[in-house]
Amino acid sequence: MTLRELPYSVADLFPAADGEFAFHMKFRRGEIAPFYRNCEGNEVLAERRKWLGAEPDRYAMLLPEAAELLAEAIELARDSGVIVEQKKSDLESLVALGGAWEPDLLLMRADSATEQPRLVGGCVCFPSSWALEEKIGRTLDFIHRPVPTLNEQFANPVQQFLARIKPGISWERINWGLSRSPELNQHPARKLARLDGNVPLEEVWFRAEYQSLVALPKSNGVLFGIRLAVEPLAVLRANTEFASGLARAIRTMPEGIAQYKGMATARERLLSFL
């Protein structure tokens, strides 16, 4: 998937408040079928199956209370034309879904509208420098704790939003980062090279996460889907609007967020490319 295929403008990618970096959690209404259909060809699915075949316990995890959510997610996948084999165990069925469906998926559930949702299952073959095994079973505020200021600004609004979303809608947002590798799978255990003050332009990649939330009404859960667009900065910087927006975001980004995004030591180097 490329940035041109995503329904987002440069202004959506780099929103600004008073001309400075703005970190937001705004979701907008979309359609389920366009987001969740398989549209990227066999290469993406082949890579998903490679990682699931090599280390299924690292990339697919399911708590017992997630069985109903998984069944509903498989139903949604089949409705979008994806063939998913039914396996003997729920975990095996999750692995089958993860190898047949293009987006990464997370399954969340809250026991009541006043409780933080918990991550109860997921198949994440292409993580952006985070580990599913460290997040499974945790609440949303715990998962977001490493992101500076995010819980302070958005924990309660996001919890209320998830409690209110209606079935039949894909609630979507875009998130972005920069990486030193074009690899889709950036699990921390792979120890891929990181950005630094000497990184050459040809080793800088723009990584956009296209995200979707869908209510699972039968199981009282939420499906969180993630697709990736990864492109070289050397190509994208030719778009002057893009280069200007990214430069503003990097330049005005608070230090804590720059560290979280892995850009702190490379900030000046990245700005020199833009």
C-alpha positions as CSV (number, residue, x, y, z in Angstrom):
1,M,0.0,0.0,0.0
2,T,1.2,3.5,-0.8
3,L,0.4,6.9,0.7
4,R,-1.5,7.8,-2.6
5,E,-3.9,4.9,-1.9
6,L,-4.8,6.2,1.5
7,P,-7.8,8.6,1.9
8,Y,-5.7,11.2,3.7
9,S,-4.1,14.5,2.7
10,V,-0.8,16.0,3.9
11,A,-2.9,18.2,6.3
12,D,-4.4,15.0,7.8
13,L,-0.9,13.5,8.2
14,F,0.6,16.6,9.9
15,P,-2.1,18.5,11.7
16,A,-0.9,21.5,13.6
17,A,-2.1,23.6,16.5
18,D,-0.8,27.2,16.2
19,G,1.8,26.1,13.7
20,E,3.3,23.4,16.0
21,F,3.3,19.7,16.4
22,A,-0.2,18.3,17.2
23,F,-0.7,14.8,18.5
24,H,-4.3,13.8,18.0
25,M,-6.6,10.8,18.3
26,K,-9.3,11.9,15.9
27,F,-11.2,9.2,14.1
28,R,-13.4,9.7,11.1
29,R,-16.2,7.6,9.7
30,G,-15.4,5.1,7.0
31,E,-16.7,1.9,5.4
32,I,-15.7,-1.5,6.7
33,A,-15.4,-3.4,3.3
34,P,-12.8,-1.0,1.7
35,F,-10.6,-1.1,4.7
36,Y,-10.7,-4.8,5.5
37,R,-10.8,-6.4,2.0
38,N,-7.7,-8.1,0.7
39,C,-6.3,-5.7,-2.0
40,E,-2.5,-5.8,-1.8
41,G,-1.7,-9.1,-3.5
42,N,0.0,-12.3,-2.5
43,E,3.3,-10.7,-1.4
44,V,1.8,-9.3,1.9
45,L,0.0,-12.5,2.7
46,A,3.2,-14.5,2.0
47,E,5.2,-12.4,4.4
48,R,2.5,-12.6,7.1
49,R,2.5,-16.4,6.8
50,K,6.3,-16.5,7.0
51,W,6.4,-14.8,10.4
52,L,3.4,-16.8,11.7
53,G,5.0,-20.0,10.5
54,A,8.4,-19.1,12.1
55,E,7.1,-17.8,15.5
56,P,3.4,-18.1,15.9
57,D,3.5,-17.6,19.6
58,R,5.2,-14.2,19.1
59,Y,2.8,-12.8,16.5
60,A,-0.6,-14.3,17.5
61,M,-2.0,-14.4,21.0
62,L,-5.5,-15.0,22.4
63,L,-6.9,-15.0,25.9
64,P,-9.8,-17.4,26.7
65,E,-12.3,-14.5,26.9
66,A,-11.5,-13.5,23.4
67,A,-13.0,-16.5,21.7
68,E,-16.3,-14.8,20.9
69,L,-14.5,-11.7,19.5
70,L,-12.4,-13.9,17.3
71,A,-15.4,-15.7,15.9
72,E,-17.0,-12.4,15.0
73,A,-13.8,-11.1,13.4
74,I,-13.6,-14.3,11.3
75,E,-17.2,-13.7,10.3
76,L,-16.4,-10.1,9.2
77,A,-13.4,-11.4,7.2
78,R,-15.5,-13.9,5.4
79,D,-18.1,-11.2,4.7
80,S,-15.3,-9.3,2.9
81,G,-14.5,-12.3,0.7
82,V,-11.5,-13.7,2.7
83,I,-11.4,-17.5,3.0
84,V,-10.5,-18.5,6.6
85,E,-10.1,-22.1,7.5
86,Q,-11.8,-23.2,10.8
87,K,-9.2,-25.0,13.0
88,K,-9.4,-27.2,16.0
89,S,-8.4,-24.6,18.5
90,D,-9.2,-20.9,18.8
91,L,-5.5,-20.0,18.7
92,E,-5.0,-22.0,15.5
93,S,-8.0,-20.2,14.0
94,L,-6.5,-16.9,14.9
95,V,-3.2,-17.9,13.1
96,A,-5.3,-19.0,10.1
97,L,-7.1,-15.6,10.1
98,G,-3.8,-13.7,10.4
99,G,-2.3,-15.6,7.5
100,A,-5.4,-15.0,5.2
101,W,-6.3,-11.4,6.0
102,E,-4.0,-8.5,5.1
103,P,-4.5,-6.1,8.0
104,D,-3.0,-6.7,11.4
105,L,-5.7,-7.1,14.0
106,L,-6.2,-6.5,17.7
107,L,-9.3,-7.6,19.8
108,M,-10.3,-5.4,22.7
109,R,-13.1,-5.7,25.3
110,A,-14.3,-3.8,28.3
111,D,-16.7,-5.4,30.9
112,S,-18.5,-2.1,31.3
113,A,-18.6,1.4,29.9
114,T,-16.8,2.7,32.9
115,E,-13.8,0.4,32.5
116,Q,-10.8,0.7,30.3
117,P,-10.8,-1.8,27.4
118,R,-8.3,-4.6,27.6
119,L,-6.4,-6.2,24.8
120,V,-7.5,-9.8,24.8
121,G,-6.2,-11.1,21.5
122,G,-4.5,-10.2,18.3
123,C,-2.4,-11.1,15.3
124,V,0.3,-8.5,14.7
125,C,2.9,-9.5,12.1
126,F,4.0,-6.0,11.2
127,P,4.5,-4.1,14.5
128,S,6.1,-0.7,14.6
129,S,8.7,-1.4,17.3
130,W,6.4,-2.8,19.9
131,A,5.8,-6.3,21.1
132,L,2.3,-7.9,21.3
133,E,3.5,-10.2,24.2
134,E,4.1,-7.1,26.4
135,K,0.6,-5.7,25.7
136,I,-1.7,-8.7,25.8
137,G,-4.1,-8.7,28.8
138,R,-3.3,-5.0,29.5
139,T,-5.7,-2.1,29.5
140,L,-5.7,0.6,26.9
141,D,-4.2,3.2,29.3
142,F,-1.3,0.8,30.1
143,I,-0.7,0.2,26.5
144,H,-0.5,3.9,25.8
145,R,1.6,4.7,28.8
146,P,4.9,4.8,26.9
147,V,3.5,7.6,24.6
148,P,4.2,11.0,26.3
149,T,1.1,13.0,27.2
150,L,-1.3,10.6,25.4
151,N,-3.0,9.3,28.4
152,E,-3.3,12.8,30.0
153,Q,-5.0,14.2,26.9
154,F,-7.0,11.3,25.5
155,A,-7.4,8.3,27.9
156,N,-11.0,9.2,29.0
157,P,-12.2,10.5,25.6
158,V,-10.9,7.4,23.9
159,Q,-12.5,5.1,26.5
160,Q,-15.9,6.9,26.1
161,F,-15.6,6.8,22.3
162,L,-15.0,3.0,22.3
163,A,-18.0,2.5,24.6
164,R,-20.2,4.5,22.2
165,I,-19.2,3.3,18.7
166,K,-22.0,1.7,16.7
167,P,-21.7,-1.5,14.5
168,G,-21.4,-1.3,10.8
169,I,-18.9,1.6,10.7
170,S,-15.1,1.7,10.3
171,W,-13.8,4.5,12.5
172,E,-10.5,5.4,11.0
173,R,-7.3,7.5,11.7
174,I,-3.8,7.8,10.4
175,N,-0.5,7.7,12.4
176,W,3.0,8.0,11.2
177,G,6.7,7.5,12.0
178,L,10.1,7.3,10.5
179,S,12.3,4.2,10.3
180,R,15.7,3.2,9.2
181,S,14.3,0.0,7.6
182,P,11.7,-0.7,5.0
183,E,10.8,-3.9,6.8
184,L,7.1,-4.3,7.6
185,N,7.9,-6.4,10.7
186,Q,9.7,-4.2,13.1
187,H,9.3,-6.3,16.2
188,P,11.9,-5.2,18.9
189,A,13.3,-8.7,19.0
190,R,14.6,-8.3,15.5
191,K,16.9,-5.5,16.6
192,L,16.8,-3.5,13.4
193,A,19.0,-0.5,12.9
194,R,17.7,2.8,14.4
195,L,17.8,6.4,13.2
196,D,20.7,8.4,14.3
197,G,22.6,11.6,13.6
198,N,24.5,10.0,10.7
199,V,21.8,8.1,8.9
200,P,22.0,8.6,5.1
201,L,18.9,9.7,3.2
202,E,18.5,6.5,1.4
203,E,18.0,4.6,4.7
204,V,15.1,6.8,6.0
205,W,11.6,5.4,5.4
206,F,8.3,7.1,6.1
207,R,5.9,4.6,7.8
208,A,2.2,5.4,7.9
209,E,-0.3,3.3,9.9
210,Y,-3.8,3.4,8.6
211,Q,-6.0,2.3,11.5
212,S,-9.6,1.2,11.9
213,L,-12.0,0.5,14.8
214,V,-15.1,-1.6,14.3
215,A,-17.6,-2.6,16.9
216,L,-18.3,-6.3,17.4
217,P,-21.9,-6.2,18.7
218,K,-22.4,-10.0,19.3
219,S,-19.3,-10.2,21.6
220,N,-19.4,-6.7,22.9
221,G,-15.9,-6.1,21.7
222,V,-13.9,-4.0,19.3
223,L,-11.8,-4.9,16.3
224,F,-8.7,-2.7,15.7
225,G,-7.2,-3.1,12.2
226,I,-3.9,-1.7,11.0
227,R,-2.5,-1.4,7.5
228,L,0.9,0.0,6.6
229,A,2.2,2.2,3.9
230,V,6.0,2.4,3.8
231,E,7.9,4.6,1.3
232,P,11.4,6.2,1.0
233,L,11.8,9.7,2.3
234,A,14.1,10.3,-0.7
235,V,11.1,10.0,-3.0
236,L,8.4,11.6,-0.8
237,R,10.4,14.8,0.0
238,A,10.0,15.8,-3.7
239,N,6.4,16.8,-2.7
240,T,7.0,20.3,-1.3
241,E,3.8,20.3,0.8
242,F,4.7,16.9,2.3
243,A,8.3,18.0,3.0
244,S,7.1,21.2,4.6
245,G,4.5,19.4,6.8
246,L,6.9,16.8,7.9
247,A,9.7,19.3,8.6
248,R,7.3,21.4,10.8
249,A,6.2,18.3,12.7
250,I,9.8,17.1,13.4
251,R,11.0,20.6,14.3
252,T,8.2,21.4,16.8
253,M,7.8,17.9,18.2
254,P,8.3,17.8,22.0
255,E,11.5,16.0,23.1
256,G,9.6,13.2,24.8
257,I,7.6,12.4,21.7
258,A,10.7,12.6,19.5
259,Q,12.4,10.0,21.8
260,Y,9.3,7.8,21.7
261,K,9.3,7.9,17.9
262,G,13.0,7.2,17.7
263,M,13.9,10.6,16.1
264,A,15.5,12.5,19.0
265,T,19.1,11.8,18.0
266,A,18.3,12.2,14.3
267,R,16.2,15.3,14.4
268,E,18.7,17.7,12.8
269,R,19.8,15.2,10.3
270,L,16.2,14.6,9.2
271,L,15.5,18.3,8.9
272,S,18.5,18.7,6.7
273,F,16.9,16.3,4.2
274,L,13.7,18.4,4.0
